[in-house]
Amino acid sequence: MDPLAVPADRLPATPGVPFGHAGAFLLGTGATGGGRSSLMQAAIIDAALTGARCAYLGCEVGPEEFNARAASLAQRRGWPLTEELRGQLALARYLDLPTVIPAAWADPAAWVEGMTNAYDVVIIDPISAVASALDADFDKSNAEYNAAFDRLFQPLTARGLLVGALDNIGHSLEAKHRAKGASAKADRADVTFTCVPSPNPIGLIIRIGKVRSIRAPFARGDEFLFDRDTQRIQAHGGATDAWRPTVLMERAWTACHDTPGLSLRGIREALGGNAANADNAIRYLIADGHLEARTEGRARRHYTQNTYPPEPTVSTCPTVSGTRLDTPVSERVHVSESLRTDTGHIDTTNGKHDPLDALIARHAESS
């Protein structure tokens, strides 16, 4: 080890992609149809305007839609469609993922050499299409995902490219902040981010999760805003700009703190008022890492601390009896609810069910 060999100075953010840097594998997650593809296309357009060579490996978004979105972005920003602009944006190219990936797998050396010589930024949208192209299983097999990562993606980041991939999140409540399927997806990524809706202004909040390098130009918990109207990405001051049920969140947290193991019905009764608002408060607490679903045995579920939660947003977590809601993991509280084994909602490992929605449905049936 030589502390003088490499300075610990911050790396510059990739132009146009403020939540990425050269040599990183970036994994972005969010709900289907939430605007992640538009976000990444806006990012590579801005990157191309600075001279970065960008490749967009698409599948769900085809080449016609890719170009139409570029025209829409130019219109939103009031850009004249000149030959100069077309020349600049020619640096961002569309590649057909189902065609390119099998060829890359067949000749990885040519893939690495060709991509390194031609591009600075590579976006894969979505990563599930890579699994389909290779007839692989990235949902259940870490080994198959690792094989693809080692053969196709890691050699590009080792050459200094920024490689970004998009994936869906699981349906279960505790999986709302991570890519669905194999745990290797988050393990191998250098940077992870989650996209959550922003009501004002309308768009997406990009919330940074895992950051591997101490030289990264951003930190865990940092946020960026992708404005839908302007299609611009900028640093975000935090979730205070978006409405959150902070009063109900505080009451729910206090109720769970005072009565460990409180049931969903018990939380609703403690909060009073509309049950849907109470459920939203619980969802926010889980999304921020204060509560998480845990199954013990076959028919018992607890909401307890995350093993790898997002950094809580301090500005929207009021104090509770002198203690902020950004409590250490060891001090976080939990709620619990018994589940019948015949409900079909016990298995959270496959990401097919939302445990809170299951509980809500059961309470509705019994009321």
C-alpha positions as CSV (number, residue, x, y, z in Angstrom):
1,M,0.0,0.0,0.0
2,D,1.3,3.4,-1.0
3,P,-0.7,6.4,0.2
4,L,1.2,8.6,-2.3
5,A,0.5,6.5,-5.3
6,V,-3.0,7.8,-6.0
7,P,-4.3,11.1,-4.6
8,A,-7.6,10.9,-2.8
9,D,-8.9,13.9,-4.8
10,R,-12.5,13.8,-6.0
11,L,-13.1,12.5,-9.5
12,P,-15.0,14.8,-11.8
13,A,-18.6,13.9,-12.5
14,T,-19.2,12.7,-16.0
15,P,-20.5,15.7,-18.0
16,G,-24.3,15.3,-18.4
17,V,-24.4,12.5,-15.9
18,P,-23.8,14.2,-12.5
19,F,-24.6,11.0,-10.7
20,G,-21.8,9.0,-12.4
21,H,-18.1,9.1,-13.0
22,A,-15.5,7.5,-15.3
23,G,-14.7,3.9,-14.5
24,A,-17.9,3.3,-12.6
25,F,-20.7,0.8,-13.1
26,L,-24.0,2.7,-12.4
27,L,-27.2,0.8,-11.5
28,G,-30.4,2.7,-11.5
29,T,-33.7,1.4,-10.3
30,G,-37.3,2.5,-10.2
31,A,-40.9,1.6,-11.1
32,T,-41.7,0.6,-14.6
33,G,-42.9,3.6,-16.7
34,G,-41.5,6.1,-14.2
35,G,-39.3,7.9,-16.7
36,R,-35.9,6.3,-16.1
37,S,-35.3,5.8,-19.9
38,S,-36.1,9.5,-20.5
39,L,-33.7,10.4,-17.7
40,M,-30.8,8.4,-19.2
41,Q,-31.4,9.7,-22.7
42,A,-31.5,13.3,-21.4
43,A,-28.2,12.5,-19.6
44,I,-26.4,11.2,-22.7
45,I,-27.8,14.1,-24.8
46,D,-26.2,16.5,-22.4
47,A,-23.1,14.4,-22.3
48,A,-22.9,14.4,-26.1
49,L,-23.1,18.2,-26.2
50,T,-19.9,18.3,-24.2
51,G,-18.1,16.0,-26.6
52,A,-18.6,12.7,-24.8
53,R,-19.2,9.7,-27.1
54,C,-22.3,7.8,-25.9
55,A,-23.9,4.5,-26.7
56,Y,-27.5,3.7,-25.8
57,L,-28.1,-0.1,-25.9
58,G,-31.9,-0.1,-26.1
59,C,-34.6,-2.8,-26.4
60,E,-37.9,-1.5,-25.0
61,V,-37.2,1.9,-26.4
62,G,-36.6,1.5,-30.2
63,P,-34.5,3.7,-32.5
64,E,-37.6,5.7,-33.7
65,E,-38.7,6.4,-30.2
66,F,-35.1,7.3,-29.3
67,N,-34.9,9.9,-32.0
68,A,-38.4,11.2,-31.3
69,R,-37.5,11.7,-27.7
70,A,-34.4,13.7,-28.8
71,A,-36.7,15.9,-30.9
72,S,-39.1,16.3,-28.0
73,L,-36.2,17.3,-25.6
74,A,-35.0,19.9,-28.1
75,Q,-38.5,21.3,-28.4
76,R,-38.9,21.5,-24.6
77,R,-35.7,23.4,-24.3
78,G,-36.3,25.7,-27.3
79,W,-33.4,24.5,-29.3
80,P,-33.4,25.2,-33.1
81,L,-32.9,22.0,-35.0
82,T,-29.8,23.0,-36.9
83,E,-27.2,20.9,-38.6
84,E,-24.8,21.9,-35.9
85,L,-27.0,20.4,-33.2
86,R,-27.5,17.3,-35.3
87,G,-23.7,17.0,-35.6
88,Q,-23.3,17.3,-31.8
89,L,-26.0,14.8,-31.0
90,A,-24.6,12.3,-33.5
91,L,-22.1,11.5,-30.7
92,A,-25.0,9.7,-29.0
93,R,-25.8,6.6,-30.9
94,Y,-28.5,3.9,-30.6
95,L,-27.4,0.3,-30.6
96,D,-29.9,-2.6,-30.8
97,L,-29.3,-4.5,-27.6
98,P,-30.7,-7.9,-28.7
99,T,-28.3,-7.9,-31.6
100,V,-25.2,-6.4,-30.0
101,I,-25.1,-8.4,-26.7
102,P,-25.0,-11.9,-28.2
103,A,-22.2,-10.8,-30.6
104,A,-20.3,-9.3,-27.6
105,W,-20.7,-12.6,-25.7
106,A,-19.4,-14.5,-28.7
107,D,-16.3,-12.3,-29.0
108,P,-15.7,-10.3,-25.8
109,A,-12.2,-9.1,-26.8
110,A,-13.6,-7.5,-29.9
111,W,-16.5,-6.0,-27.8
112,V,-14.2,-4.5,-25.3
113,E,-11.8,-3.1,-27.9
114,G,-14.6,-1.7,-30.1
115,M,-16.6,-0.1,-27.3
116,T,-13.5,1.4,-25.7
117,N,-12.3,2.9,-28.9
118,A,-15.8,4.3,-29.8
119,Y,-17.4,5.4,-26.6
120,D,-17.0,7.1,-23.2
121,V,-20.5,6.4,-21.8
122,V,-22.5,3.2,-22.3
123,I,-26.1,2.9,-21.2
124,I,-27.9,-0.5,-21.0
125,D,-31.7,-0.2,-21.0
126,P,-32.9,-2.5,-19.4
127,I,-30.5,-5.0,-17.9
128,S,-33.2,-7.7,-18.0
129,A,-32.9,-7.5,-21.8
130,V,-29.3,-8.6,-21.5
131,A,-30.5,-11.7,-19.6
132,S,-33.1,-12.4,-22.4
133,A,-30.5,-12.0,-25.1
134,L,-28.1,-14.4,-23.4
135,D,-30.9,-16.8,-22.3
136,A,-29.7,-16.3,-18.8
137,D,-31.5,-15.8,-15.5
138,F,-30.5,-12.7,-13.6
139,D,-33.5,-12.9,-11.3
140,K,-32.5,-16.0,-9.4
141,S,-28.8,-16.7,-10.4
142,N,-26.0,-14.7,-9.0
143,A,-23.6,-16.9,-11.0
144,E,-25.1,-16.1,-14.3
145,Y,-25.3,-12.4,-13.6
146,N,-21.7,-12.4,-12.4
147,A,-20.6,-14.2,-15.5
148,A,-22.1,-11.5,-17.7
149,F,-20.8,-8.7,-15.6
150,D,-17.2,-10.1,-15.7
151,R,-17.3,-10.8,-19.4
152,L,-19.1,-7.7,-20.7
153,F,-19.3,-4.9,-18.3
154,Q,-16.3,-4.9,-15.9
155,P,-13.8,-4.8,-18.7
156,L,-15.3,-1.6,-20.0
157,T,-15.2,0.1,-16.6
158,A,-11.6,-1.1,-16.1
159,R,-10.8,0.9,-19.3
160,G,-12.4,4.0,-17.8
161,L,-15.8,4.0,-19.4
162,L,-18.9,4.9,-17.4
163,V,-21.4,2.1,-17.8
164,G,-25.0,2.6,-16.7
165,A,-27.7,0.0,-16.5
166,L,-31.4,0.3,-15.6
167,D,-33.5,-2.3,-13.8
168,N,-36.9,-2.6,-12.3
169,I,-37.6,-2.8,-8.6
170,G,-39.4,-5.7,-6.8
171,H,-43.0,-5.5,-5.9
172,S,-42.6,-6.3,-2.2
173,L,-42.5,-3.3,0.0
174,E,-39.0,-4.0,1.3
175,A,-37.6,-4.2,-2.2
176,K,-38.7,-0.7,-3.3
177,H,-35.1,0.6,-3.2
178,R,-33.2,-2.1,-4.9
179,A,-33.0,-4.0,-8.2
180,K,-35.2,-7.1,-8.3
181,G,-33.6,-10.5,-8.5
182,A,-30.0,-11.5,-7.9
183,S,-28.3,-9.7,-5.1
184,A,-25.1,-9.6,-7.2
185,K,-26.6,-6.7,-9.2
186,A,-26.2,-4.3,-6.2
187,D,-23.1,-6.1,-5.0
188,R,-21.2,-5.5,-8.3
189,A,-22.3,-2.0,-8.9
190,D,-20.0,0.9,-8.0
191,V,-22.9,3.4,-7.7
192,T,-26.6,2.7,-7.2
193,F,-29.5,5.1,-7.4
194,T,-33.2,4.9,-7.1
195,C,-35.8,7.0,-9.0
196,V,-38.8,8.2,-7.0
197,P,-41.5,10.6,-8.3
198,S,-41.3,14.3,-7.5
199,P,-44.7,16.0,-7.4
200,N,-43.4,19.6,-7.5
201,P,-41.9,20.1,-9.9
202,I,-43.1,17.1,-11.7
203,G,-40.3,14.7,-12.5
204,L,-38.0,12.3,-10.8
205,I,-35.7,12.5,-7.8
206,I,-32.6,10.5,-8.3
207,R,-31.4,9.3,-4.8
208,I,-27.9,8.0,-4.5
209,G,-27.5,4.8,-2.6
210,K,-24.3,2.8,-2.7
211,V,-21.1,4.7,-3.5
212,R,-18.0,2.5,-3.7
213,S,-15.2,5.0,-4.4
214,I,-14.1,7.5,-1.8
215,R,-13.2,9.6,-4.8
216,A,-16.7,9.8,-6.1
217,P,-18.0,13.4,-6.7
218,F,-21.1,12.6,-4.7
219,A,-22.1,10.8,-1.5
220,R,-24.7,8.3,-0.4
221,G,-28.0,10.1,0.2
222,D,-27.3,12.9,-2.3
223,E,-30.1,13.7,-4.6
224,F,-30.6,15.1,-8.1
225,L,-33.8,16.3,-9.8
226,F,-34.9,15.4,-13.3
227,D,-37.5,18.0,-14.3
228,R,-40.1,16.5,-16.7
229,D,-40.8,19.9,-18.4
230,T,-37.2,20.9,-19.1
231,Q,-35.7,17.4,-19.2
232,R,-32.8,18.9,-17.2
233,I,-30.9,17.1,-14.4
234,Q,-29.7,19.3,-11.5
235,A,-28.6,18.9,-7.9
236,H,-31.6,18.7,-5.6
237,G,-31.9,20.3,-2.2
238,G,-33.6,17.3,-0.6
239,A,-37.0,15.9,-0.2
240,T,-38.3,19.1,1.5
241,D,-39.4,20.2,-2.0
242,A,-41.7,17.2,-2.3
243,W,-44.7,16.7,0.0
244,R,-44.4,14.0,2.5
245,P,-46.8,13.0,5.4
246,T,-44.2,14.0,8.0
247,V,-46.7,14.5,10.8
248,L,-48.2,11.0,10.3
249,M,-44.7,9.6,9.9
250,E,-43.7,11.0,13.3
251,R,-46.8,9.7,14.9
252,A,-46.4,6.2,13.4
253,W,-42.7,6.1,14.4
254,T,-43.6,7.2,18.0
255,A,-46.4,4.5,18.2
256,C,-44.0,1.8,17.0
257,H,-41.3,3.1,19.4
258,D,-43.6,3.1,22.4
259,T,-45.2,-0.3,21.5
260,P,-42.7,-2.6,19.8
261,G,-44.4,-5.2,17.6
262,L,-47.4,-3.0,17.0
263,S,-49.7,-4.4,14.2
264,L,-50.8,-2.6,11.1
265,R,-54.3,-2.2,12.6
266,G,-52.7,-0.9,15.8
267,I,-50.8,1.8,13.9
268,R,-53.9,2.8,12.0
269,E,-55.8,3.2,15.3
270,A,-52.9,5.2,16.9
271,L,-52.9,7.6,13.9
272,G,-56.6,7.8,13.5
273,G,-58.2,9.4,10.4
274,N,-57.8,7.9,6.9
275,A,-56.2,4.5,6.8
276,A,-54.7,5.1,3.3
277,N,-52.8,8.1,4.7
278,A,-51.5,6.0,7.5
279,D,-50.4,3.3,5.0
280,N,-48.5,6.0,3.0
281,A,-46.7,7.2,6.1
282,I,-45.6,3.6,6.8
283,R,-44.4,3.3,3.2
284,Y,-42.3,6.4,3.5
285,L,-40.8,5.1,6.7
286,I,-39.9,1.9,5.0
287,A,-38.6,3.6,1.9
288,D,-36.3,5.8,4.1
289,G,-34.9,2.8,5.9
290,H,-36.7,3.2,9.3
291,L,-38.8,0.1,8.8
292,E,-38.4,-3.0,6.7
293,A,-40.4,-6.3,6.3
294,R,-38.8,-9.3,7.8
295,T,-40.3,-12.9,7.9
296,E,-39.6,-15.1,10.9
297,G,-40.7,-18.7,10.7
298,R,-43.5,-19.4,8.2
299,A,-46.2,-17.0,9.2
300,R,-44.8,-14.0,11.0
301,R,-43.7,-10.8,9.5
302,H,-41.9,-8.0,11.2
303,Y,-41.2,-4.5,10.0
304,T,-37.7,-3.7,11.3
305,Q,-34.4,-2.1,10.3
306,N,-32.8,-2.5,6.8
307,T,-29.6,-4.3,6.4
308,Y,-28.5,-1.8,3.8
309,P,-31.0,1.2,4.0
310,P,-30.8,4.4,2.1
311,E,-29.6,7.4,4.1
312,P,-32.6,9.0,5.8
313,T,-33.5,12.5,4.8
314,V,-32.9,14.5,8.0
315,S,-34.7,17.6,6.8
316,T,-38.1,15.7,6.7
317,C,-37.7,13.6,9.8
318,P,-38.9,15.6,12.8
319,T,-37.7,15.0,16.3
320,V,-39.5,12.5,18.6
321,S,-39.0,13.0,22.3
322,G,-35.7,14.6,21.6
323,T,-34.6,11.9,19.2
324,R,-34.5,12.4,15.4
325,L,-36.0,9.8,13.1
326,D,-32.6,9.2,11.6
327,T,-31.9,6.8,14.5
328,P,-29.0,4.3,14.3
329,V,-29.9,0.9,12.8
330,S,-29.6,-0.7,16.3
331,E,-32.2,1.6,17.7
332,R,-34.9,1.5,15.0
333,V,-38.2,0.0,15.9
334,H,-40.5,-2.5,14.2
335,V,-44.1,-3.4,13.7
336,S,-45.4,-6.9,13.2
337,E,-48.4,-8.6,11.7
338,S,-49.4,-12.3,11.7
339,L,-50.0,-13.7,8.2
340,R,-51.9,-16.9,7.4
341,T,-49.8,-19.4,5.4
342,D,-52.7,-19.8,3.0
343,T,-52.7,-16.1,1.9
344,G,-50.1,-16.6,-0.8
345,H,-48.4,-13.4,0.4
346,I,-45.7,-14.9,2.7
347,D,-42.9,-15.4,0.2
348,T,-41.2,-12.1,-0.3
349,T,-38.1,-13.6,-1.9
350,N,-39.6,-13.6,-5.4
351,G,-40.6,-10.0,-5.3
352,K,-44.1,-10.7,-6.5
353,H,-46.1,-9.4,-3.6
354,D,-46.4,-6.2,-1.5
355,P,-46.7,-7.3,2.1
356,L,-48.4,-4.2,3.2
357,D,-50.9,-4.4,0.4
358,A,-51.5,-8.0,1.4
359,L,-52.2,-6.9,4.9
360,I,-54.5,-4.1,3.8
361,A,-56.5,-6.5,1.6
362,R,-56.9,-8.9,4.5
363,H,-58.1,-6.2,6.9
364,A,-60.5,-5.0,4.2
365,E,-61.9,-8.5,3.8
366,S,-62.4,-8.9,7.6
367,S,-64.0,-5.5,8.2
